[in-house]
Amino acid sequence: MWINTPNARLALAARRGLRLKDARGTRLRAVQGTLWITIDDDPRDIVLDPGQSFTVDSDRPLVVMPLGECATIDVKSPAATARGRWSAWLQSLWPQHPTAATARA
């Protein structure tokens, strides 16, 4: 399955993994259950409990697996994070002013 979206919440069944490629900067957050993340050719094993997150700091493919029966993960791409910062910056440049019709009322 190929998913191309800036934000996703995915349920991972027992012994079913999620493989991500080109994921540098992607934020992975455990919503429910415990997640195990392993990155190709990286000695680290990353374990996330609910509420914890990890930002991918490698260009290598990685696998996310539930530890236990199942888990739920939020996946947020760097594009989604950048879009949120860009939107906030634009709003700071153009603060909301009441329209003429609103001001007269």
N, C-alpha and C positions, 0 to 999 in steps of 0.2 A: 504494500500500500504506500502511496506517495501522498503526503499531506504538505501543502504549501500555504501556510497561513501564519500571520504574525503572532497569534495567540491561540493556544489550544489547551483544553483540559482532557486528559486521556486516562481511561481506566486500564490498568495492566493486570491481566489475570496471572495466576500462579504459573511459573515456568514459561511465561511469555515476555519477551523483551522488546524494547524499542531501540532501534539503531538509528543514530543521527550522524549525518555527514555535513561538513561545512557549517558547523554549529558554533564557531568561535563567537563569544559575546552573548550567546543564548543563555537565558536564566531558567534553570530548572528548579521547581519548588515542589516539595512533597506536600500533598494536601491530606492524604489518608494513607496509612500504612508506612512501611519503611522501604526506602529505595536504595539500591546498590548501583553505583555508577562506575564503570571501568572504561578507560580511554586506551585505545590501541597504542602499544609500545610505551606506556606510562606506568611506572611502578605503583602509583597511588591507587587505592581503593577508596572511593568516596561513598559514605553512607549518610543518608538524609532521613531524619525523623520528621513527622508532620510539623509543618511550619518552617522548617529549615530549607535554605536554598543554596544553590551553587551556580556560579556563572562560568560557563565553559571557557577555559583559557588555553585551548589547544586547537590546532587545525586538523588533528587526527580524528577519525571516526570514533564514536563511543557507543556503548550499550548501556541502557538503563533497565534494571530488572527489579521486580518486587522481591523483598525478603519476606517470605511468608505466603499467605494465601493470595492476596491481591493488594494493589496500591493505586492511588490516583495521583497524577502529576500534572502540574501546570507548566507549560512550555511557552516562554515569551522570547521572541526573536529580538535581536538588537535593533532591527528596523522599527519594531513596535515601541521600544524604549526611546529611541531617537525621535520618533514621531511625537510622543508625549512631551518630550523636552522642547521640541520645535514649536508645538502648539502653545505651550505655556509661555515661551519666549515671545511669540507673536502677540499673545494676549497682553503681555506686559507692555508692549509697544503701543498698542491701541486699546486703551482702557475703555470700558463700556460707558458711554454717555447717554443720558436720556434723550430720546428723540424730541423734536419740537412739539409734537402732539402730546407726548407724555408730560412734558414740562408745563404745558398750558392747563392740563387737567387738574 
